[in-house]
Amino acid sequence: MNINDFKTSKMTVVAFLLIGTIIFGNFAIVEKFFLGVVPTYYRVIIPIMFFLFFLKKNSSGLSKEKTTKSVDIVNVFYFVIVIWLIYGIISLILSPWTVFNDGLKELMCITLGLFSVYIIIELCERGQFKYMIVALKITICISLIIGYIEVFTGVHLSTSMLSDPMYLERLQQLYPQRNYSESFKYIATGFFYNPNDYCAFLSIFAPVLLYFDNFSSAVLKFMNYFSLALISMMLLIDDAIICIIALIISLLFYLIFDKAPIKRWVIIAVAFFSPRVIGNSVIWFITSIINKVTGNTIVIHDVDMSNVELAVAVQTENMAQETGSLFLRINTYVESIKEMFLNSKGLGLGAGSFSNFFGQISEDKNMMSNPHSLWIEILAQYGIIIFSMVVIVLIVIFIRLVLENKKHKNNGVILVMAMGISFIFASFAPSSFLKGTYYWILFGLALGLLSSTNCTNSIRGVIKSEK
């Protein structure tokens, strides 16, 4: 092995470590607070990696093949996030609605997200894009394994809200007419706090399972499509309607832009819709065996797409009567925007302020105390200026990706665009998004593709569609 091969293999290990840390790194290193924050693997490893890459950037011998436009968009993205952070710090000091610890944690998450983007771009310049995609596939498979263990055993990781018996007790007290302790026990949260976070992660990154290189075997391709079927069934089990819609739209986008042949359309359709046909039978078979062996009674949500259609119809009907979760969501969006303009003149209520401000008026306003939308979360807390800057830079990045793909057909670019499409819709699923970690991977991959000719050329050379 020559020195260049050694450097490449070392960077591949770093790429896997980075993706694993971002997705799985929310476990506490020690159960102690330092400055009001529990040190997790993510909060410790990401800053260390960032500073190591930052210090070695000038001596790494990277390819300097970058267009002026690509460098500009990366710098603009950095500028927007830094302005966002400065604005958030000022709001912590001046806004009467912020809770300092909550706001500080939120700004820390944005800072760590920016560090993650920087590292991903540096790794893309070292030709690690395809290895980060492989790492994402592995994390999806691990997450699915954990998720199905939860579904069939009712046992959850310490990061899950369902691992806290006090949470289920409070839920049962709020809704005594429903047996939440049993019905909630057999849903999945993966490595995340709640099922919405878990399903948003699965739906955003599911398109990576359609992405193959010239060396992918038939067995590997089957495993990818099988994983897609498992994701489809998991979204049904967790009743994640928004994420199901997001995934359908992103898959259609990928297939259309990739100009996929009919054969591939059929394979993906079979993978996605197979849970509707055989999902309940498979679950019945597995649960029957588990119930017989353990003597337990497992209660799992029906995996039937007709439930999704029924839920959409019911929610739409309830809108007219001003009831139901869809009405609550839309009313939350409307009221939060209205209150933000009335109370802050469009400047925002402050970092980490949403639950504190709207929790006090949610019952009177018939709304939720959490934003349930990344876009509303940014707008309500940071105001119209920061919101506009963030949205505009993301739109510009997407347009640059479209132009890059038009200039040189690139399946890596199509993949990132498909994940971006899913992200737009799936970001309405979690109750709060800004304290998340994984969505920064998407931004980093997009900017990495745009900023490095070395990256895009290598992807064009090894990646193809399954024709």
C-alpha positions as CSV (number, residue, x, y, z in Angstrom):
1,M,0.0,0.0,0.0
2,N,1.5,3.4,-1.0
3,I,1.1,6.6,1.0
4,N,-1.9,7.8,-1.1
5,D,-3.8,4.5,-0.5
6,F,-3.1,4.8,3.2
7,K,-4.4,8.4,3.3
8,T,-7.5,7.3,1.4
9,S,-8.2,4.4,3.7
10,K,-7.7,6.6,6.7
11,M,-10.2,9.1,5.4
12,T,-12.7,6.3,4.7
13,V,-12.5,5.4,8.4
14,V,-13.0,9.0,9.3
15,A,-16.0,9.2,6.9
16,F,-17.7,6.2,8.6
17,L,-16.9,7.6,12.1
18,L,-18.4,10.9,11.2
19,I,-21.7,9.5,9.8
20,G,-21.9,7.1,12.7
21,T,-21.3,9.8,15.3
22,I,-23.9,12.2,13.8
23,I,-26.6,9.5,13.8
24,F,-25.8,7.3,16.7
25,G,-23.8,9.7,18.9
26,N,-26.6,11.0,21.2
27,F,-25.6,8.6,24.0
28,A,-24.2,10.3,27.1
29,I,-20.5,9.7,27.8
30,V,-21.1,10.4,31.5
31,E,-24.4,11.1,33.2
32,K,-23.3,14.5,34.5
33,F,-24.0,18.1,33.4
34,F,-21.3,20.4,32.4
35,L,-22.5,24.0,32.0
36,G,-26.0,22.7,31.8
37,V,-25.2,20.2,29.0
38,V,-24.7,16.5,29.1
39,P,-21.6,15.5,27.1
40,T,-22.5,13.1,24.4
41,Y,-20.3,11.4,21.8
42,Y,-21.7,13.7,19.2
43,R,-21.0,16.9,21.2
44,V,-17.4,15.8,21.9
45,I,-16.2,14.1,18.7
46,I,-17.6,16.6,16.2
47,P,-15.7,19.6,17.6
48,I,-12.5,17.6,17.8
49,M,-12.8,16.4,14.1
50,F,-13.7,20.0,13.0
51,F,-10.6,21.5,14.6
52,L,-8.3,18.7,13.2
53,F,-9.6,19.3,9.7
54,F,-9.5,23.0,10.0
55,L,-5.9,23.0,11.3
56,K,-4.7,20.6,8.6
57,K,-6.6,22.1,5.6
58,N,-3.7,24.1,4.2
59,S,-1.2,21.2,4.4
60,S,-3.4,18.4,3.2
61,G,-2.5,18.6,-0.5
62,L,-6.1,18.7,-1.7
63,S,-7.1,19.2,-5.2
64,K,-7.8,22.9,-5.8
65,E,-10.2,22.2,-8.7
66,K,-13.1,24.4,-7.6
67,T,-15.2,26.7,-9.6
68,T,-15.7,30.3,-8.4
69,K,-19.5,29.7,-8.2
70,S,-19.1,26.6,-6.1
71,V,-16.8,28.3,-3.6
72,D,-19.1,31.2,-3.5
73,I,-22.2,29.1,-2.5
74,V,-20.2,27.3,0.2
75,N,-19.0,30.6,1.7
76,V,-22.5,32.1,1.4
77,F,-23.9,29.1,3.3
78,Y,-21.2,29.5,6.1
79,F,-22.0,33.3,6.2
80,V,-25.7,32.7,6.6
81,I,-25.3,30.1,9.4
82,V,-22.8,32.4,11.3
83,I,-25.2,35.3,11.0
84,W,-28.0,33.1,12.2
85,L,-25.8,32.1,15.3
86,I,-24.9,35.7,16.1
87,Y,-28.6,36.7,15.8
88,G,-29.5,33.8,18.1
89,I,-27.0,34.9,20.7
90,I,-28.3,38.4,20.7
91,S,-31.9,37.1,21.0
92,L,-30.8,35.1,24.1
93,I,-29.7,38.4,25.7
94,L,-32.5,40.7,24.6
95,S,-35.6,38.5,24.2
96,P,-38.0,38.2,27.2
97,W,-39.3,34.9,25.8
98,T,-36.2,32.8,25.7
99,V,-35.2,30.2,28.2
100,F,-31.4,30.5,28.3
101,N,-30.5,26.8,28.7
102,D,-32.9,25.8,25.9
103,G,-31.7,28.6,23.6
104,L,-28.1,27.8,24.3
105,K,-28.6,24.1,23.5
106,E,-30.3,25.0,20.3
107,L,-27.5,27.3,19.2
108,M,-25.0,24.6,20.2
109,C,-26.8,22.1,17.9
110,I,-26.6,24.6,15.0
111,T,-22.9,25.2,15.6
112,L,-22.2,21.5,15.7
113,G,-24.3,21.2,12.5
114,L,-22.1,23.8,10.8
115,F,-19.0,21.9,12.0
116,S,-20.5,18.7,10.5
117,V,-21.1,20.4,7.1
118,Y,-17.5,21.6,7.0
119,I,-16.1,18.1,7.7
120,I,-18.3,16.5,5.1
121,I,-17.2,19.0,2.5
122,E,-13.6,18.3,3.3
123,L,-14.2,14.6,3.1
124,C,-15.9,15.0,-0.3
125,E,-12.8,16.8,-1.5
126,R,-10.9,13.8,-0.5
127,G,-13.1,11.5,-2.6
128,Q,-15.2,10.1,0.3
129,F,-18.7,10.9,-1.0
130,K,-19.4,7.3,-2.0
131,Y,-18.1,6.0,1.3
132,M,-20.4,8.3,3.2
133,I,-23.3,7.0,1.2
134,V,-22.3,3.4,2.1
135,A,-22.1,4.6,5.8
136,L,-25.6,6.0,5.5
137,K,-26.8,2.6,4.1
138,I,-25.3,0.8,7.0
139,T,-26.8,3.2,9.6
140,I,-30.2,2.7,8.0
141,C,-29.8,-1.1,8.3
142,I,-28.7,-0.8,11.9
143,S,-31.6,1.6,12.7
144,L,-34.1,-0.8,11.0
145,I,-32.8,-3.8,13.1
146,I,-33.1,-1.8,16.3
147,G,-36.6,-0.5,15.2
148,Y,-37.9,-4.0,14.6
149,I,-36.5,-5.3,17.8
150,E,-38.5,-2.5,19.5
151,V,-41.6,-3.4,17.6
152,F,-41.5,-7.1,18.5
153,T,-40.2,-6.9,22.0
154,G,-41.4,-3.5,23.4
155,V,-37.8,-2.8,24.6
156,H,-36.3,0.6,23.8
157,L,-33.0,2.3,24.0
158,S,-32.2,4.8,26.7
159,T,-32.4,7.6,24.2
160,S,-36.1,6.9,23.6
161,M,-39.0,8.6,25.3
162,L,-40.6,5.1,25.6
163,S,-37.8,4.0,27.9
164,D,-39.1,6.3,30.5
165,P,-42.0,4.7,32.4
166,M,-42.9,8.1,33.8
167,Y,-43.7,9.4,30.3
168,L,-46.2,6.6,29.7
169,E,-47.8,7.2,33.1
170,R,-48.3,10.9,32.3
171,L,-49.7,9.9,28.9
172,Q,-52.1,7.5,30.5
173,Q,-53.2,10.2,33.0
174,L,-53.9,12.6,30.1
175,Y,-55.8,10.0,28.1
176,P,-57.3,7.5,30.5
177,Q,-59.7,6.1,27.9
178,R,-56.9,4.6,25.9
179,N,-54.4,2.0,26.9
180,Y,-51.3,4.0,25.8
181,S,-48.9,1.9,27.9
182,E,-49.6,-1.1,25.6
183,S,-50.3,0.6,22.2
184,F,-47.2,2.9,22.4
185,K,-45.0,0.1,23.8
186,Y,-44.7,-1.6,20.4
187,I,-43.7,1.3,18.2
188,A,-40.2,2.1,17.1
189,T,-38.0,5.2,17.9
190,G,-34.6,3.7,16.8
191,F,-31.7,5.8,18.2
192,F,-34.0,8.8,18.4
193,Y,-36.2,10.3,21.1
194,N,-39.6,9.7,19.4
195,P,-41.1,7.9,16.4
196,N,-41.5,11.1,14.4
197,D,-37.7,11.8,14.6
198,Y,-37.0,8.2,13.6
199,C,-39.4,8.1,10.7
200,A,-38.2,11.5,9.4
201,F,-34.6,10.1,9.4
202,L,-35.7,7.0,7.5
203,S,-37.7,8.9,4.9
204,I,-35.1,11.5,4.2
205,F,-32.2,9.1,3.6
206,A,-34.2,6.2,2.1
207,P,-33.2,7.2,-1.5
208,V,-29.6,6.1,-0.8
209,L,-30.9,2.6,-1.1
210,L,-31.5,3.2,-4.9
211,Y,-27.9,4.3,-5.4
212,F,-25.5,1.6,-6.8
213,D,-22.0,1.5,-8.3
214,N,-20.7,-0.7,-11.1
215,F,-19.5,-3.3,-8.6
216,S,-22.8,-3.8,-6.8
217,S,-23.9,-7.5,-6.9
218,A,-27.4,-8.8,-7.4
219,V,-27.5,-9.8,-3.7
220,L,-26.5,-6.3,-2.6
221,K,-29.1,-4.7,-4.8
222,F,-31.7,-7.1,-3.4
223,M,-30.7,-6.2,0.2
224,N,-31.1,-2.5,-0.7
225,Y,-34.6,-3.0,-2.1
226,F,-35.6,-5.3,0.8
227,S,-34.4,-2.5,3.2
228,L,-36.7,-0.1,1.3
229,A,-39.6,-2.4,1.9
230,L,-38.7,-2.6,5.6
231,I,-38.7,1.2,5.7
232,S,-42.1,1.3,4.0
233,M,-43.5,-1.1,6.6
234,M,-41.9,0.7,9.5
235,L,-43.5,4.0,8.5
236,L,-46.8,2.3,8.4
237,I,-46.3,0.7,11.8
238,D,-45.3,4.1,13.3
239,D,-48.3,5.7,11.5
240,A,-45.9,8.3,10.0
241,I,-48.2,9.7,7.3
242,I,-46.2,12.8,6.5
243,C,-43.0,10.7,6.1
244,I,-44.8,8.2,3.8
245,I,-45.9,11.1,1.6
246,A,-42.4,12.5,1.7
247,L,-40.8,9.2,0.7
248,I,-43.3,8.6,-2.2
249,I,-42.5,12.1,-3.6
250,S,-38.7,11.6,-3.3
251,L,-38.8,8.2,-4.9
252,L,-40.8,9.6,-7.9
253,F,-38.4,12.5,-8.2
254,Y,-35.4,10.1,-8.2
255,L,-36.9,7.8,-10.8
256,I,-38.0,10.7,-13.1
257,F,-34.7,12.6,-13.0
258,D,-32.7,9.4,-13.3
259,K,-34.8,8.4,-16.4
260,A,-35.1,5.0,-14.9
261,P,-36.4,2.1,-17.1
262,I,-39.8,0.5,-16.5
263,K,-38.1,-2.5,-14.9
264,R,-36.7,-0.3,-12.1
265,W,-40.0,1.5,-11.6
266,V,-41.7,-1.9,-11.1
267,I,-39.0,-3.2,-8.7
268,I,-39.2,-0.1,-6.5
269,A,-43.1,-0.1,-6.6
270,V,-43.1,-3.7,-5.5
271,A,-40.6,-2.9,-2.7
272,F,-42.5,0.1,-1.5
273,F,-46.1,-1.3,-1.7
274,S,-45.4,-5.0,-0.7
275,P,-46.1,-4.2,3.0
276,R,-49.7,-3.4,2.0
277,V,-50.1,-6.9,0.6
278,I,-48.1,-9.1,2.9
279,G,-47.1,-6.9,5.8
280,N,-49.9,-7.8,8.2
281,S,-49.5,-11.5,7.4
282,V,-45.7,-11.4,8.2
283,I,-46.3,-9.5,11.4
284,W,-49.1,-11.9,12.5
285,F,-46.7,-14.8,11.8
286,I,-43.9,-13.4,13.8
287,T,-46.0,-12.1,16.7
288,S,-47.8,-15.4,17.0
289,I,-44.5,-17.2,17.5
290,I,-43.3,-14.6,20.0
291,N,-46.6,-14.6,21.9
292,K,-46.6,-18.5,22.1
293,V,-43.0,-18.6,23.4
294,T,-43.2,-15.6,25.8
295,G,-46.8,-15.7,26.8
296,N,-47.0,-11.9,26.0
297,T,-49.6,-10.1,23.8
298,I,-48.0,-7.8,21.3
299,V,-50.2,-5.0,19.9
300,I,-48.8,-3.7,16.6
301,H,-50.3,-1.0,14.3
302,D,-51.9,-2.5,11.1
303,V,-49.5,-2.1,8.1
304,D,-52.1,-1.2,5.5
305,M,-51.8,1.7,3.1
306,S,-55.6,2.1,3.2
307,N,-55.1,3.3,6.8
308,V,-53.1,6.2,5.4
309,E,-55.8,7.0,2.8
310,L,-58.5,6.8,5.6
311,A,-56.4,9.0,7.9
312,V,-56.0,11.7,5.3
313,A,-59.7,11.6,4.5
314,V,-60.7,11.8,8.2
315,Q,-58.2,14.6,8.9
316,T,-59.5,16.6,5.9
317,E,-63.1,16.2,7.0
318,N,-62.2,17.2,10.6
319,M,-60.6,20.4,9.3
320,A,-64.0,21.8,8.5
321,Q,-65.1,21.0,12.1
322,E,-61.9,22.6,13.5
323,T,-60.8,19.3,15.2
324,G,-58.1,16.7,14.7
325,S,-54.3,16.8,14.5
326,L,-54.2,18.3,11.0
327,F,-56.3,21.3,12.1
328,L,-54.1,21.6,15.2
329,R,-50.9,21.7,13.0
330,I,-52.2,24.2,10.6
331,N,-53.6,26.4,13.3
332,T,-50.3,26.2,15.1
333,Y,-48.5,27.4,12.0
334,V,-51.0,30.3,11.5
335,E,-51.0,31.4,15.2
336,S,-47.3,31.1,15.6
337,I,-46.6,33.4,12.6
338,K,-49.3,35.8,13.8
339,E,-48.0,36.0,17.3
340,M,-44.4,36.3,16.1
341,F,-45.3,39.4,14.1
342,L,-47.5,40.9,16.8
343,N,-45.0,40.5,19.6
344,S,-41.6,40.9,17.9
345,K,-42.5,42.9,14.8
346,G,-41.2,40.1,12.6
347,L,-37.8,39.9,14.4
348,G,-38.5,36.5,16.0
349,L,-39.2,35.5,19.6
350,G,-35.7,34.3,20.3
351,A,-33.6,31.1,20.3
352,G,-35.3,28.1,21.9
353,S,-38.4,30.2,22.8
354,F,-41.2,28.4,20.9
355,S,-42.3,26.0,23.7
356,N,-41.9,28.6,26.4
357,F,-43.9,31.2,24.6
358,F,-46.6,29.1,23.0
359,G,-46.9,26.6,25.8
360,Q,-48.5,29.4,27.9
361,I,-51.2,30.2,25.2
362,S,-51.6,26.8,23.4
363,E,-54.9,25.9,25.1
364,D,-56.5,29.3,24.5
365,K,-55.3,29.4,20.9
366,N,-56.2,25.8,20.2
367,M,-52.7,25.0,19.0
368,M,-49.7,22.8,19.9
369,S,-46.8,24.0,22.1
370,N,-44.2,22.6,19.7
371,P,-43.7,23.9,16.1
372,H,-44.0,20.6,14.2
373,S,-42.2,22.2,11.3
374,L,-38.6,23.2,10.8
375,W,-39.7,26.2,8.7
376,I,-42.1,27.5,11.3
377,E,-39.5,26.9,14.0
378,I,-37.0,29.1,12.3
379,L,-39.5,31.8,11.3
380,A,-41.2,32.1,14.7
381,Q,-37.9,32.0,16.7
382,Y,-35.5,33.9,14.5
383,G,-37.8,36.2,12.4
384,I,-38.4,36.9,8.8
385,I,-34.8,38.1,8.0
386,I,-33.0,34.9,9.2
387,F,-35.8,32.7,7.8
388,S,-35.5,34.4,4.3
389,M,-31.7,34.0,4.3
390,V,-31.8,30.3,5.2
391,V,-34.6,29.5,2.7
392,I,-32.9,31.5,-0.1
393,V,-29.5,29.8,0.3
394,L,-31.1,26.4,0.4
395,I,-33.1,27.2,-2.8
396,V,-29.9,28.4,-4.5
397,I,-28.1,25.2,-3.5
398,F,-30.9,23.1,-5.0
399,I,-30.9,25.1,-8.2
400,R,-27.1,24.7,-8.5
401,L,-27.6,20.9,-8.1
402,V,-30.2,20.9,-10.9
403,L,-27.8,22.9,-13.2
404,E,-24.9,20.5,-12.3
405,N,-27.0,17.5,-13.2
406,K,-28.2,19.2,-16.4
407,K,-24.6,19.9,-17.4
408,H,-23.2,16.5,-16.5
409,K,-25.7,13.7,-15.6
410,N,-24.7,12.7,-12.1
411,N,-26.5,10.1,-10.0
412,G,-24.9,11.4,-6.9
413,V,-26.5,14.8,-7.5
414,I,-29.9,13.2,-8.3
415,L,-29.6,11.3,-5.0
416,V,-28.9,14.4,-3.0
417,M,-31.8,16.3,-4.7
418,A,-34.2,13.4,-4.0
419,M,-33.2,13.5,-0.3
420,G,-33.7,17.2,-0.3
421,I,-37.2,16.8,-1.7
422,S,-38.0,14.3,1.1
423,F,-36.5,16.7,3.6
424,I,-38.9,19.5,2.7
425,F,-41.9,17.4,3.6
426,A,-40.4,15.2,6.3
427,S,-39.3,18.2,8.3
428,F,-43.0,18.7,9.2
429,A,-43.0,15.4,11.1
430,P,-40.9,15.9,14.2
431,S,-42.2,18.2,17.0
432,S,-38.9,20.1,16.9
433,F,-36.2,19.9,14.3
434,L,-33.5,22.4,15.2
435,K,-32.0,20.3,18.0
436,G,-31.6,17.4,15.5
437,T,-28.3,16.3,14.0
438,Y,-28.8,14.1,10.9
439,Y,-30.2,16.7,8.5
440,W,-26.9,18.5,8.4
441,I,-25.5,15.5,6.5
442,L,-27.8,16.4,3.6
443,F,-26.5,20.0,3.5
444,G,-22.9,18.8,3.7
445,L,-23.3,16.3,0.9
446,A,-25.0,18.9,-1.4
447,L,-22.2,21.5,-0.8
448,G,-19.5,18.8,-1.1
449,L,-20.8,17.8,-4.5
450,L,-20.9,21.4,-5.7
451,S,-17.6,22.5,-4.2
452,S,-15.3,19.7,-5.4
453,T,-14.6,18.8,-9.0
454,N,-12.6,16.0,-7.6
455,C,-15.7,14.6,-5.9
456,T,-18.1,15.0,-8.8
457,N,-15.7,13.5,-11.3
458,S,-15.1,10.5,-9.2
459,I,-18.8,9.9,-8.7
460,R,-19.5,10.2,-12.5
461,G,-16.8,7.6,-13.0
462,V,-18.1,4.9,-10.7
463,I,-21.8,5.4,-10.2
464,K,-24.5,4.3,-12.7
465,S,-28.2,3.6,-12.7
466,E,-29.5,0.1,-12.8
467,K,-30.5,-0.2,-16.4
